[in-house]
Amino acid sequence: MSMDEMNLRNYAHIGDAVWELFVREYTVFKTQNSKQLHKITTERVNSSYQEKMLHFIEPMLTEQESDLARRARNCPIPVGRRNNQNEYRHATAFEALIGYWYLNDKTRYEEILNCIKTEFFNE
């Protein structure tokens, strides 16, 4: 499936769920304390952290992936998210990339998540 065959919001929708699952899989091995599980998860599953992850992976993106991220950043923003438009747009772009890779290129998906894991999840 090419990057143009699915709506960018759909890629972001699945990417949001996939990212949260990735983070939750990480947290269950860190602690058995439910408050700590929640804290570690919510620190990484939010727009500011996802914006940070987009900036981290941007140098690794192909031209086609950069274009997908750019187009996802330019999607209309829901009214409730307009307080921090820039952050939300970047988080949406990150989620769209994760969703695209998850559905279409598992090798690339694993490659990017391994880079993120190595840099940010080995505390």
Summary of the structure (lengths in Angstrom):
residues: 123
radius of gyration: 14.3
end to end distance: 36.4
largest distance: 42.6
contacts: 351
relative contact order: 0.18
helix: 79%
strand: 0%
